[in-house]
Amino acid sequence: MKLGDIEIDGRTAALAPMAGVADRAFRELCVRYGASYVVSEMVSSKGLTMHDRKSKQLLFLSKEERPAAAQIFGSDPTIMAESAKGCLAYEPDAIDINMGCPAPKIAGNGGGSALMRNPVLAEEIMKAVKNAVDIPVTVKIRLGWDSESINCIDMAQRAERAGMSAVTVHGRTRQQMYAPPVDRKMIAEVKKNIGIPLIANGDIVDGITAAQMIEETNCDYLMVGRGALGRPWVFSQINAYLKNGVILPEPPVSERMRVMVEHIKLICHYKGERVGIREARKHAAWYIKGIHGAAQYRQQVGMLESIEQLEELAFRIVKENI
Ligand SMILES: Cc1cc2nc3c(=O)[nH]c(=O)nc-3n(C[C@H](O)[C@H](O)[C@H](O)COP(=O)(O)O)c2cc1C
């Protein structure tokens, strides 16, 4: 897939933007496993134009996680354009506009998925951001607000008109949040009606679901969110299947625990142990999901206070699961 001048291998997948989850540590880890494109956690356009500290931390994109997009959300075209310019200080390879977030905090203020209900404003925002920067701009949408108002084709065509370099479609409505199976047929309809690259997103969890998404939608590229939680190796599974038809099994418990410790040490390295270990608890819970005795381990994960305790727990989990 081509994103402006950037060539991205279409037989691999991107890591989806995930607020509170897909931070620098996780993105770098996923890139090591073969994710060929990553997107920052969403950043408030208002916060960014007011130079708040949190936005700066969220926007930092390291050399180890390239190519990478900075994602912004908001509902005011001028502020969105200003914030896109502000992102340039962090040298992103692209800017992504969030038009899919269902969270009341975001959509309640007219941003994220609320823009699916206001296509004219959405197009204005896309044009304003596009005109403000000279790097590729993309947009991430859902199918529509609810089943009565599916408008992803219109939104994607507006994106094309506004000069977006690609459109990511999460194949659910806002009302569906994250639950029912993704609607690949509708993503396919969008693809048929636009000339810019389409990135398909939703329920891709391994090589087979990745191949199904490509076959059923004819998409140009894939984006993986929850399928990577506690499983950053999902990207190597997808790559192996799409390139060589090889199904890589889930790693053994010992390898899962090794990666968990490596991941959490990286979080602590970037954020400090006190903050990092607390943020890391949810990741640890994902890594132990499905392991024999997970319910009991999860309780201990909830109380983790140090890397040392994490290493002890990982050691015990491996010992008890040989
Ligand atoms: C914890 C979490 C945080 C998310 N944060 C964002 C975000 O910041 N920006 C965004 O566009 N989408 C966000 N999403 C949506 C994902 O990018 C993705 O569209 C969605 O999870 C569907 O893909 P999946 O089935 O592969 O998970 C988030 C999803 C989750 C689960």
The ligand as an ORCA input file, in Angstrom:
! r2SCAN-3c Opt
* xyz 0 1
  C      -8.649     -0.115     24.530
  C      -8.954      0.443     23.175
  C      -8.573      1.747     22.874
  C      -8.847      2.283     21.614
  N      -8.419      3.553     21.320
  C      -8.585      4.038     20.062
  C      -8.013      5.292     19.685
  O      -7.318      5.975     20.460
  N      -8.240      5.736     18.410
  C      -8.990      4.987     17.503
  O      -9.160      5.430     16.350
  N      -9.499      3.802     17.843
  C      -9.311      3.304     19.075
  N      -9.778      2.057     19.384
  C     -10.422      1.234     18.340
  C      -9.396      0.330     17.643
  O      -8.419      1.108     16.966
  C     -10.084     -0.609     16.631
  O     -10.728      0.174     15.661
  C     -11.115     -1.521     17.290
  O     -10.619     -2.094     18.482
  C     -11.550     -2.633     16.320
  O     -10.461     -3.411     15.910
  P     -10.137     -4.862     16.575
  O     -11.376     -5.725     16.398
  O      -8.952     -5.360     15.815
  O      -9.871     -4.613     18.016
  C      -9.538      1.512     20.638
  C      -9.916      0.200     20.952
  C      -9.634     -0.337     22.190
  C     -10.053     -1.757     22.490
*
